[in-house]
């Protein structure tokens, strides 16, 4: 087993890629569509004309009051709370997503390149009034709602994915897992791309959509992907993201737990970012995560967070073609090393089915991913 690569141990609220346009909505219960329940603010409504100066004014006011807000809400002394710089970025996202194409106008005013006379009388189209921007922002701070839930989208890799209550927000760490999978898909002349791939516990569908979207450039052919998700709410988001990202002809979203919907199928590669948070870590999660994101997508069970990871690793070999790829995201550190060692160990007197198992590091240098290649014979 080898170690290499890079990622991050903490759950972060900001993607390392910038946000772009906004589309919003949240899923409800079983069988409920994404648009049936809206997040904190209904940003799907039509934009209305508002004063440019008023929008900039409320933005500057909220930015100036951040220090006081953090102290008043007890966040200044909370080591898990987002810092001022991070919150300033989120506030800018909120305004820019509300004003959409007119964002350049208010950025011009913020930069100081426009004089007060030039601003006077100017307006722009915004989904939220200045008063509503203030109310939504106060709610985000007081209730510690993830900004991605407030906005209804998360920027991940080069995708804009819809998210909301009931689905885990895709993290920038997992972008590395997608890169590793695409690299495997491209290897050996694209041999693994001649078979369908599998994303287990797909959540928002991020990995499945990413694999399908980039398969052509990775291996010279479009690859079909099966995305398995047991949560009805999360599956509604996955289906929406598959559709809006234009890969509906390549990605099939299946209902079920782990390998249940694909018992008789084999794949060129399998990827998964399953629950892996330990019970102790669950108690110390950032409020944006612990209070709002689905616990069953986080908690990895009493076995040191390894329950689901071990199950997937033990069953994966029977669902891969010879030489197939397995990529798993873990909680990092000792968890990744422990899983890798288990996979390479002999079981029941038989040798390991894996030709190679590697631990790769995340963007912060934490051992995070376990990737493996099935033996060819």
Buried (B, 14 or more C-beta within 10 A) or exposed (E): BEEEBBBBBBBBBBBEBEBEEBBBBBBBEEEBEBBEBBBBBEBEEEBEEBBBBBBBEBBEEBBEBBEEBBEEBEBBEEEBBBEBEBBBBBBBBBBBBBBBEBBEBBBBBBEEEBEEEEBEEBBBBBBBBBEBBBBBBBBBBEBBBBBBBBBBBBBBBEBBBBBBBBBBBBBBBBBBBBBBBBEBBBBEEBBBBEBBBBBBBBBBBBBBBBBBBBBEEBBEEBBBBBBBBBBBBBBBBBBBBBBBBEBEEBBBBBEBBBBEBBEEEBBBBBBBBBBBBBEEBBEEBBBBBBEBBBEEBBBBBEEBBBBBBBBBBEBBBEBBBEBBBBBBBBBBEEBBBBBBEBBBEEEEEEEBBBEEBBBBBBBBEBBBBBBBBBBEE
